Amino acid sequence: MSEISVLEILPMDMLSMSIVVLFVGMFLNKKIRILGDNYIPPAVTGGLLFATVTALVYSFADLQVEFDMRMRDLLLLVFFSTVGLSARLSALASGGKALLLLVLVAGVFLVLQNTVGIAIAVAADAHPGFGLMAGSVAFAGGHGTAIAWGQVAEDAGLEGAAAIGLAFATFGLVAGGIVGGPIARRLIERHSITGPATKDADQAAAESATEDAADDQGWLYHVLISVLMLTLCVSGGDIVNRMLGEEGLRLPGFLTAMFVGIMITNIADVLKRPLNPAVVEKFGDVALNVFLAMSMMAIQLWTLSGAFQIIGIVLILQILLMTMFAIWVVFRVMGSDYDAVVIAAGFAGLGLGATPVAIANMNAVTSHYGPSTKAFLVVPLVGAFFIDILNAGTINFFIQLIQDYLL
């Protein structure tokens, strides 16, 4: 085999490339009707195409493209800061019950997800432990959990568990970004659900253009204030994280950035100096889409070529489970309304991929039908904190079950 050369893409170059990838995704979604009609995020469409190209370059030109991901990680913090800056106390209070319900629903789903994974492993005459890698370890847990538990499994004698877990986590990330939109579309059409009332697009565009022309300086003020608040969220979240770390508690950086944003926006309301929600929303849209495009671009598809058959079987069954669970359980438990539709789409991304994929799914739906404050509050909280706690407990429960009954 020829020696592999490595091409490293620096942060600013990756930013430029990711924007081009987004434009490609938007173009394809517009031209290929099935993509647009099912609310597939443009970042997923363009990012997967880019990842396919880099895989072909690796296979035929012996050139591996590697990315410096610091810009991507910063964009994640910026996006969740916008979520916090959009959250007012009244909205948070109304989401308390929904948060509790979604946590309970997530716990049930993790049990089902692992049951399916173990059943596949047993049917294939493989060690049941591999079934956990094909369950919540890789899918709901994502790459970090797959690496951690994969190493534990390999230390226990399950050779190749970490690589298998990473493969499932990677394809789960893709699947989570694909199935959320179709789930939302089916629920909306089947139950004749409408989103929040919005202005006619042409009328809104005309009004926006008029306001901008009349008050360019005022618009610049709101943009600069929003940038200032976002930087305070990111830096303040990092300070909070370091303080908590000294006490032995470390939360995800995006979660502390979001909490700082919640404090800032509510203090601004008390002082009667509210932020401009339209400007904050635009910053959030940009940060999220570029972040997800970068994540999809960096997927190394060639590392998964040796296990396509088993990955395909697991993916089909886990996607079927997720689809039925989102439609028949999540949607109904969360209220069978528009917010429930958006939460169901987000839950699909969360249960198969990761929190940013869940947000992208919800963003794709709300860009068509209008905002859902409840969904954008409860789903990130479940994904950032509760899902990991639930998943750790569920995995340990199934490990004990395997040791006691299946071996």
NUSEBA-768626 format. One line per field, with one value per residue (C-alpha): residue number from 1; residue in one letter; x, y, z. Coordinates in nm, 2 decimals, always signed. Layout:
BEGIN
seq <- c(NUM,...)
type <- c(A,...)
x <- c(X,...)
y <- c(Y,...)
z <- c(Z,...)
//
This chain:
BEGIN
seq <- c(1,2,3,4,5,6,7,8,9,10,11,12,13,14,15,16,17,18,19,20,21,22,23,24,25,26,27,28,29,30,31,32,33,34,35,36,37,38,39,40,41,42,43,44,45,46,47,48,49,50,51,52,53,54,55,56,57,58,59,60,61,62,63,64,65,66,67,68,69,70,71,72,73,74,75,76,77,78,79,80,81,82,83,84,85,86,87,88,89,90,91,92,93,94,95,96,97,98,99,100,101,102,103,104,105,106,107,108,109,110,111,112,113,114,115,116,117,118,119,120,121,122,123,124,125,126,127,128,129,130,131,132,133,134,135,136,137,138,139,140,141,142,143,144,145,146,147,148,149,150,151,152,153,154,155,156,157,158,159,160,161,162,163,164,165,166,167,168,169,170,171,172,173,174,175,176,177,178,179,180,181,182,183,184,185,186,187,188,189,190,191,192,193,194,195,196,197,198,199,200,201,202,203,204,205,206,207,208,209,210,211,212,213,214,215,216,217,218,219,220,221,222,223,224,225,226,227,228,229,230,231,232,233,234,235,236,237,238,239,240,241,242,243,244,245,246,247,248,249,250,251,252,253,254,255,256,257,258,259,260,261,262,263,264,265,266,267,268,269,270,271,272,273,274,275,276,277,278,279,280,281,282,283,284,285,286,287,288,289,290,291,292,293,294,295,296,297,298,299,300,301,302,303,304,305,306,307,308,309,310,311,312,313,314,315,316,317,318,319,320,321,322,323,324,325,326,327,328,329,330,331,332,333,334,335,336,337,338,339,340,341,342,343,344,345,346,347,348,349,350,351,352,353,354,355,356,357,358,359,360,361,362,363,364,365,366,367,368,369,370,371,372,373,374,375,376,377,378,379,380,381,382,383,384,385,386,387,388,389,390,391,392,393,394,395,396,397,398,399,400,401,402,403,404,405,406,407)
type <- c(M,S,E,I,S,V,L,E,I,L,P,M,D,M,L,S,M,S,I,V,V,L,F,V,G,M,F,L,N,K,K,I,R,I,L,G,D,N,Y,I,P,P,A,V,T,G,G,L,L,F,A,T,V,T,A,L,V,Y,S,F,A,D,L,Q,V,E,F,D,M,R,M,R,D,L,L,L,L,V,F,F,S,T,V,G,L,S,A,R,L,S,A,L,A,S,G,G,K,A,L,L,L,L,V,L,V,A,G,V,F,L,V,L,Q,N,T,V,G,I,A,I,A,V,A,A,D,A,H,P,G,F,G,L,M,A,G,S,V,A,F,A,G,G,H,G,T,A,I,A,W,G,Q,V,A,E,D,A,G,L,E,G,A,A,A,I,G,L,A,F,A,T,F,G,L,V,A,G,G,I,V,G,G,P,I,A,R,R,L,I,E,R,H,S,I,T,G,P,A,T,K,D,A,D,Q,A,A,A,E,S,A,T,E,D,A,A,D,D,Q,G,W,L,Y,H,V,L,I,S,V,L,M,L,T,L,C,V,S,G,G,D,I,V,N,R,M,L,G,E,E,G,L,R,L,P,G,F,L,T,A,M,F,V,G,I,M,I,T,N,I,A,D,V,L,K,R,P,L,N,P,A,V,V,E,K,F,G,D,V,A,L,N,V,F,L,A,M,S,M,M,A,I,Q,L,W,T,L,S,G,A,F,Q,I,I,G,I,V,L,I,L,Q,I,L,L,M,T,M,F,A,I,W,V,V,F,R,V,M,G,S,D,Y,D,A,V,V,I,A,A,G,F,A,G,L,G,L,G,A,T,P,V,A,I,A,N,M,N,A,V,T,S,H,Y,G,P,S,T,K,A,F,L,V,V,P,L,V,G,A,F,F,I,D,I,L,N,A,G,T,I,N,F,F,I,Q,L,I,Q,D,Y,L,L)
x <- c(+0.00,+0.13,+0.22,-0.07,+0.00,-0.19,-0.33,-0.42,-0.69,-0.65,-0.95,-1.01,-0.97,-1.22,-1.46,-1.45,-1.49,-1.79,-1.97,-1.93,-2.05,-2.36,-2.43,-2.40,-2.64,-2.89,-2.86,-2.91,-3.20,-3.37,-3.31,-3.38,-3.73,-3.72,-3.45,-3.63,-3.97,-3.83,-3.64,-3.30,-3.05,-2.84,-2.53,-2.61,-2.66,-2.35,-2.14,-2.20,-2.12,-1.79,-1.71,-1.77,-1.53,-1.26,-1.31,-1.25,-0.94,-0.81,-0.88,-0.75,-0.49,-0.36,-0.43,-0.60,-0.77,-0.76,-0.93,-0.84,-1.17,-1.11,-1.34,-1.61,-1.59,-1.62,-1.93,-2.10,-2.05,-2.18,-2.49,-2.59,-2.52,-2.79,-3.02,-2.96,-3.00,-3.34,-3.47,-3.68,-3.79,-4.15,-4.06,-3.83,-4.11,-4.35,-4.10,-4.05,-4.31,-4.20,-3.84,-3.94,-4.16,-3.88,-3.63,-3.87,-3.93,-3.55,-3.50,-3.75,-3.60,-3.25,-3.37,-3.54,-3.23,-3.01,-3.26,-3.25,-2.87,-2.83,-3.10,-2.90,-2.58,-2.74,-2.90,-2.56,-2.40,-2.18,-2.10,-2.40,-2.16,-2.12,-2.50,-2.45,-2.20,-2.49,-2.73,-2.71,-2.33,-2.28,-2.61,-2.75,-2.40,-2.21,-1.84,-1.72,-1.93,-1.83,-1.46,-1.49,-1.70,-1.53,-1.20,-1.37,-1.52,-1.18,-1.01,-1.28,-1.18,-1.42,-1.16,-1.25,-1.54,-1.41,-1.38,-1.73,-1.87,-1.71,-1.85,-2.20,-2.17,-2.06,-2.34,-2.58,-2.48,-2.57,-2.89,-3.00,-2.98,-3.18,-3.48,-3.58,-3.73,-3.94,-4.07,-4.18,-4.34,-4.54,-4.67,-4.76,-4.95,-5.12,-5.25,-5.30,-5.08,-4.99,-4.70,-4.72,-4.88,-4.62,-4.63,-4.64,-4.28,-4.29,-4.45,-4.20,-3.91,-4.05,-4.10,-3.75,-3.59,-3.78,-3.67,-3.31,-3.30,-3.46,-3.23,-2.90,-2.73,-2.99,-2.94,-2.56,-2.61,-2.82,-2.57,-2.28,-2.47,-2.55,-2.18,-2.08,-2.33,-2.22,-1.86,-1.96,-2.16,-1.86,-1.60,-1.83,-1.93,-1.56,-1.50,-1.80,-1.67,-1.32,-1.47,-1.69,-1.39,-1.20,-1.49,-1.48,-1.78,-1.73,-2.02,-2.01,-1.89,-2.19,-2.42,-2.25,-2.24,-2.62,-2.68,-2.48,-2.69,-3.01,-2.89,-2.79,-3.11,-3.33,-3.11,-3.15,-3.53,-3.53,-3.33,-3.57,-3.29,-3.39,-3.18,-3.31,-3.43,-3.42,-3.05,-2.97,-3.17,-2.96,-2.64,-2.77,-2.87,-2.53,-2.34,-2.54,-2.54,-2.16,-2.09,-2.29,-2.14,-1.79,-1.89,-2.02,-1.72,-1.48,-1.64,-1.39,-1.60,-1.31,-1.26,-1.60,-1.57,-1.50,-1.82,-2.09,-2.31,-2.35,-2.37,-2.65,-2.85,-2.81,-2.89,-3.21,-3.34,-3.24,-3.39,-3.72,-3.72,-3.65,-3.91,-4.19,-4.09,-4.08,-4.42,-4.61,-4.45,-4.25,-4.51,-4.81,-4.64,-4.52,-4.87,-4.95,-4.91,-4.66,-4.41,-4.43,-4.36,-4.04,-3.94,-4.00,-3.77,-3.51,-3.54,-3.46,-3.13,-3.06,-3.13,-2.93,-2.66,-2.59,-2.74,-2.62,-2.79,-3.11,-3.09,-3.03,-3.34,-3.55,-3.41,-3.50,-3.86,-3.90,-3.75,-4.06,-4.34,-4.22,-4.04,-4.08,-3.94,-4.03,-3.85,-3.53,-3.52,-3.60,-3.42,-3.07,-3.11,-3.19,-2.91,-2.65,-2.70,-2.97,-2.91,-2.56,-2.67,-2.95,-2.73,-2.46,-2.72,-2.88,-2.55,-2.45,-2.79,-2.75,-2.39,-2.51,-2.80,-2.56,-2.33,-2.61,-2.84,-2.69,-2.35)
y <- c(+0.00,+0.35,+0.59,+0.82,+1.19,+1.43,+1.77,+1.98,+2.24,+2.54,+2.70,+3.00,+2.77,+2.53,+2.82,+2.92,+2.56,+2.50,+2.81,+2.68,+2.34,+2.50,+2.68,+2.34,+2.19,+2.47,+2.43,+2.05,+2.08,+2.32,+2.11,+1.77,+1.79,+1.50,+1.67,+2.00,+1.85,+1.64,+1.93,+1.77,+2.03,+2.18,+2.11,+1.74,+1.73,+1.93,+1.79,+1.43,+1.51,+1.67,+1.37,+1.14,+1.34,+1.33,+0.95,+0.91,+1.13,+0.91,+0.59,+0.68,+0.96,+0.84,+1.18,+1.22,+1.55,+1.65,+1.96,+2.19,+2.18,+2.48,+2.71,+2.44,+2.41,+2.79,+2.80,+2.54,+2.77,+3.07,+2.88,+2.77,+3.12,+3.24,+2.98,+3.12,+3.48,+3.38,+3.22,+3.43,+3.32,+3.29,+3.05,+2.85,+2.81,+2.69,+2.43,+2.26,+1.99,+1.93,+1.88,+1.62,+1.43,+1.43,+1.30,+1.01,+0.94,+0.94,+0.68,+0.45,+0.49,+0.41,+0.07,-0.01,+0.10,-0.13,-0.42,-0.39,-0.38,-0.68,-0.87,-0.81,-0.93,-1.25,-1.32,-1.29,-1.52,-1.24,-1.14,-0.95,-0.68,-0.58,-0.52,-0.23,-0.08,-0.11,+0.05,+0.36,+0.35,+0.47,+0.62,+0.82,+0.84,+0.96,+0.94,+1.03,+0.76,+0.51,+0.58,+0.56,+0.24,+0.09,+0.09,-0.06,-0.34,-0.41,-0.43,-0.69,-0.89,-0.76,-0.69,-0.42,-0.28,+0.08,+0.08,-0.07,+0.19,+0.47,+0.34,+0.32,+0.67,+0.82,+0.67,+0.75,+1.11,+1.10,+0.91,+1.15,+1.44,+1.26,+1.11,+1.41,+1.61,+1.32,+1.25,+1.61,+1.62,+1.30,+1.43,+1.78,+1.63,+1.35,+1.57,+1.89,+2.08,+2.44,+2.64,+2.99,+3.26,+3.43,+3.72,+3.66,+3.63,+3.91,+4.14,+4.06,+4.11,+4.45,+4.57,+4.45,+4.64,+4.95,+4.94,+4.88,+5.17,+5.40,+5.31,+5.16,+5.30,+5.14,+4.81,+4.83,+4.90,+4.59,+4.38,+4.51,+4.46,+4.10,+4.03,+4.17,+3.96,+3.65,+3.70,+3.75,+3.42,+3.23,+3.38,+3.38,+3.02,+2.92,+3.10,+2.92,+2.59,+2.65,+2.75,+2.44,+2.23,+2.34,+2.19,+1.86,+1.93,+2.00,+2.06,+2.08,+2.42,+2.49,+2.43,+2.69,+2.93,+2.88,+2.94,+3.26,+3.37,+3.30,+3.52,+3.80,+3.82,+3.82,+4.09,+4.30,+4.26,+4.37,+4.68,+4.74,+4.70,+4.39,+4.24,+4.23,+3.87,+3.88,+3.96,+3.70,+3.44,+3.52,+3.47,+3.14,+3.02,+3.10,+2.94,+2.62,+2.56,+2.62,+2.41,+2.11,+2.15,+2.13,+1.82,+1.64,+1.74,+1.59,+1.24,+0.99,+0.74,+0.52,+0.41,+0.24,+0.05,-0.29,-0.31,-0.17,-0.48,-0.51,-0.13,-0.13,-0.39,-0.21,+0.13,+0.01,-0.14,+0.15,+0.40,+0.21,+0.20,+0.58,+0.66,+0.46,+0.59,+0.95,+0.93,+0.71,+0.81,+1.14,+1.33,+1.21,+1.24,+1.60,+1.72,+1.63,+1.99,+2.19,+2.20,+1.82,+1.79,+2.00,+1.80,+1.47,+1.59,+1.70,+1.37,+1.18,+1.37,+1.33,+0.96,+0.86,+1.13,+1.42,+1.74,+1.96,+1.73,+1.75,+2.13,+2.13,+1.91,+2.15,+2.45,+2.29,+2.25,+2.59,+2.77,+2.65,+2.67,+2.92,+2.92,+2.67,+2.81,+2.50,+2.27,+2.48,+2.48,+2.12,+1.93,+2.09,+2.05,+1.68,+1.63,+1.83,+1.68,+1.43,+1.19,+1.12,+1.04,+0.82,+0.65,+0.57,+0.41,+0.22,+0.08,-0.04,-0.20,-0.40,-0.49,-0.65,-0.82,-0.96,-1.10,-1.25,-1.39,-1.39,-1.54)
z <- c(+0.00,-0.09,+0.18,+0.27,+0.25,+0.48,+0.39,+0.69,+0.65,+0.88,+1.06,+0.82,+0.52,+0.67,+0.73,+0.37,+0.25,+0.49,+0.35,+0.00,+0.11,+0.26,-0.07,-0.25,+0.00,-0.05,-0.43,-0.41,-0.17,-0.41,-0.72,-0.57,-0.44,-0.20,+0.00,+0.03,+0.09,+0.38,+0.55,+0.52,+0.66,+0.37,+0.59,+0.58,+0.20,+0.12,+0.40,+0.30,-0.06,+0.05,+0.28,-0.01,-0.23,+0.04,+0.08,-0.30,-0.28,+0.00,-0.19,-0.53,-0.46,-0.12,+0.03,+0.36,+0.44,+0.81,+0.96,+1.24,+1.43,+1.66,+1.46,+1.46,+1.84,+1.88,+1.66,+1.88,+2.18,+1.98,+1.87,+2.22,+2.34,+2.10,+2.25,+2.59,+2.48,+2.33,+2.65,+2.89,+3.24,+3.14,+2.86,+3.08,+3.35,+3.09,+2.97,+3.31,+3.27,+2.91,+3.02,+3.28,+3.03,+2.77,+3.02,+3.11,+2.74,+2.67,+2.95,+2.79,+2.45,+2.57,+2.70,+2.37,+2.17,+2.37,+2.35,+1.97,+1.96,+2.18,+1.99,+1.67,+1.83,+1.97,+1.63,+1.46,+1.72,+1.84,+2.20,+2.35,+2.46,+2.09,+2.10,+2.34,+2.09,+1.84,+2.09,+2.31,+2.35,+1.99,+1.89,+2.18,+2.33,+2.02,+1.95,+2.30,+2.47,+2.20,+2.26,+2.64,+2.65,+2.36,+2.55,+2.85,+2.62,+2.46,+2.81,+2.89,+2.58,+2.31,+2.04,+1.79,+2.01,+2.00,+1.62,+1.58,+1.82,+1.63,+1.30,+1.44,+1.59,+1.26,+1.06,+1.34,+1.31,+0.94,+0.99,+1.27,+1.03,+0.76,+0.94,+1.16,+0.87,+0.72,+1.07,+1.12,+0.77,+0.83,+1.16,+1.02,+0.72,+0.91,+1.19,+0.99,+1.22,+1.15,+1.30,+1.46,+1.24,+1.02,+0.78,+0.41,+0.30,+0.04,+0.29,+0.56,+0.32,+0.21,+0.57,+0.66,+0.37,+0.46,+0.82,+0.73,+0.48,+0.74,+1.03,+0.92,+1.22,+1.46,+1.29,+1.33,+1.70,+1.75,+1.56,+1.77,+2.09,+1.99,+1.91,+2.25,+2.43,+2.24,+2.33,+2.70,+2.69,+2.54,+2.77,+3.07,+3.01,+3.01,+3.34,+3.50,+3.37,+3.51,+3.85,+3.85,+3.74,+4.05,+4.26,+4.07,+3.85,+3.47,+3.24,+2.86,+2.75,+2.54,+2.84,+3.06,+2.76,+2.73,+3.10,+3.09,+2.79,+2.99,+3.27,+3.04,+2.84,+3.15,+3.32,+3.00,+3.02,+3.39,+3.29,+3.00,+2.75,+2.57,+2.29,+1.93,+1.89,+1.51,+1.51,+1.77,+1.57,+1.26,+1.44,+1.57,+1.22,+1.08,+1.36,+1.36,+0.99,+0.95,+1.26,+1.12,+0.77,+0.93,+1.13,+0.82,+0.61,+0.86,+0.86,+0.74,+0.54,+0.44,+0.80,+0.79,+0.46,+0.62,+0.82,+0.58,+0.59,+0.96,+0.99,+0.73,+0.92,+1.26,+1.10,+0.94,+1.26,+1.48,+1.23,+1.23,+1.61,+1.62,+1.36,+1.53,+1.88,+1.77,+1.59,+1.84,+2.17,+2.17,+1.97,+2.18,+2.52,+2.44,+2.35,+1.99,+1.88,+1.68,+1.96,+1.98,+1.61,+1.65,+1.96,+1.78,+1.49,+1.74,+1.94,+1.62,+1.58,+1.95,+1.98,+1.66,+1.64,+1.87,+2.02,+1.73,+1.48,+1.69,+1.68,+1.30,+1.25,+1.46,+1.28,+0.94,+1.05,+1.22,+0.92,+0.73,+0.99,+1.26,+1.60,+1.88,+2.20,+2.41,+2.17,+2.16,+2.54,+2.64,+2.37,+2.42,+2.80,+2.76,+2.51,+2.70,+3.05,+3.12,+2.83,+2.94,+3.30,+3.18,+2.93,+3.18,+3.41,+3.12,+2.99,+3.34,+3.38,+3.06,+3.14,+3.46,+3.27,+3.01,+3.28,+3.48,+3.22,+2.87,+2.93)
//
